[in-house]
Amino acid sequence: MSLLKSLETAEAGTEITLNALLEEVKFNDQGLVPAIAQDSQTHSVLMLAWMDEQSIRTTLEDGFATYYSRSRKAYWRKGETSGHLQKLRSMRFDCDADTILLTVDQSGPACHTERQHCFYLKVDAEKVIVAPAE
């Protein structure tokens, strides 16, 4: 039985090592896994970015969300230029270890467009509408 399968029926409080879990993570062919950032207060989804093992460990070590930019092929701490940092509150993996959920305290807007979150393009049938600020 795989580790993930055994955790499906594990009692609350069961512990495994981070290394054991990272061996089970389904990184893509670039060594990345999607990471969703969620506001710890409002529970709003703020953004989606990508992480690899190094950015996961960096985030856990320093307590601020660090991602891997596929376009720049470099690591970036969210908010390093804008000052809109994401302080980590918790990190969770989904049941099949192919997505990460980061619960964060977001200082300022999460989106580089200065919007509160990155999901402002609302689809309505055959049209897309820029949603008002929330």
C-alpha positions as a printed Julia matrix, in Angstrom:
134×3 Matrix{Float64}:
   0.0    0.0     0.0
   1.34   3.43   -0.89
   1.95   6.05    1.75
  -0.83   8.29    0.4
  -3.28   5.39    0.33
  -2.47   4.54    3.94
  -3.05   8.16    4.99
  -6.58   8.11    3.55
  -7.73   6.03    6.52
  -5.2    7.26    9.08
  -6.44   8.69   12.35
  -6.25  12.43   12.93
  -2.88  13.25   14.45
  -0.97  10.59   12.52
   2.46  11.97   11.6
   4.91  11.32    8.77
   8.11  13.14    7.85
   8.18  15.94    5.31
  10.75  13.95    3.32
   8.36  10.99    3.13
   5.59  13.19    1.79
   7.87  14.95   -0.7
   8.78  11.55   -2.13
   5.08  11.11   -2.95
   4.46  14.55   -4.48
   3.51  14.39   -8.15
   5.83  17.02   -9.57
   5.39  17.63  -13.3
   8.15  17.05  -15.87
   9.66  20.43  -14.88
   9.79  19.36  -11.23
   6.92  21.68  -10.29
   3.58  21.34   -8.54
   0.75  23.93   -8.53
   0.31  25.92   -5.33
  -2.88  27.81   -4.5
  -2.61  30.77   -2.13
  -5.67  31.4     0.04
  -6.24  34.34    2.37
  -6.22  33.15    5.99
  -8.92  35.64    7.05
 -11.4   35.69    4.16
 -10.6   32.25    2.7
 -10.6   33.85   -0.76
  -8.4   32.21   -3.37
  -5.72  34.78   -4.15
  -3.56  33.2    -6.84
  -2.01  30.09   -8.27
   1.73  29.72   -8.7
   4.26  26.89   -8.96
   6.6   25.35   -6.42
   9.38  22.8    -6.49
  11.01  21.04   -3.55
  13.42  23.92   -2.93
  10.68  26.58   -2.89
   8.57  24.39   -0.57
  11.48  24.09    1.86
  12.35  27.81    1.59
   8.73  28.76    2.32
   8.66  26.5     5.38
  12.05  27.73    6.62
  11.53  31.48    6.37
   7.73  31.64    6.71
   7.01  33.61    3.54
   5.67  32.2     0.26
   8.41  31.55   -2.27
   7.49  30.29   -5.71
   9.23  29.23   -8.9
   8.56  31.4   -11.94
   8.23  29.3   -15.07
   8.66  32.33  -17.34
  11.73  33.74  -15.57
  13.08  30.32  -14.6
  13.9   31.7   -11.16
  12.67  31.71   -7.58
  10.68  34.67   -6.29
   9.37  35.54   -2.9
   5.84  36.83   -3.38
   5.91  40.57   -2.77
   9.69  40.97   -2.92
   9.37  44.01   -5.2
   5.89  45.29   -4.26
   6.13  44.71   -0.53
   2.9   42.68   -0.65
   4.3   39.63    1.1
   2.48  36.41    1.87
   3.19  35.25    5.43
   2.64  31.52    5.64
   0.02  30.32    8.11
  -0.23  26.72    6.9
   0.78  24.46    4.05
  -1.36  21.49    3.03
  -1.17  18.93    0.27
  -4.24  17.42   -1.35
  -5.07  13.7    -1.09
  -3.05  12.65   -4.13
  -0.17  15.08   -3.52
  -0.47  16.95   -6.79
  -1.54  20.35   -5.44
  -0.46  22.51   -2.5
  -2.72  24.87   -0.56
  -0.96  27.73    1.21
  -2.99  29.66    3.75
  -1.37  33.09    4.0
  -1.66  36.51    5.54
  -1.58  38.72    2.45
  -0.22  42.23    2.93
  -1.75  44.4     0.21
  -3.04  43.15   -3.14
  -2.01  39.66   -4.25
  -2.12  40.4    -7.97
   0.54  42.36   -9.86
  -2.4   44.36  -11.34
  -2.96  45.75   -7.82
  -6.19  43.76   -7.48
  -6.89  41.84   -4.29
  -6.62  38.51   -6.14
  -5.63  37.31   -9.59
  -9.05  35.88  -10.55
 -10.78  39.04  -11.81
 -11.73  37.84  -15.31
 -15.26  36.49  -14.94
 -16.71  34.28  -17.67
 -20.4   34.85  -18.4
 -21.59  32.57  -21.2
 -19.7   33.74  -24.29
 -18.18  36.89  -22.82
 -15.53  37.7   -20.24
 -16.06  40.59  -17.87
 -13.5   42.34  -15.7
 -15.05  41.88  -12.27
 -15.29  44.86   -9.89
 -12.93  45.04   -6.95
 -14.16  43.09   -3.95
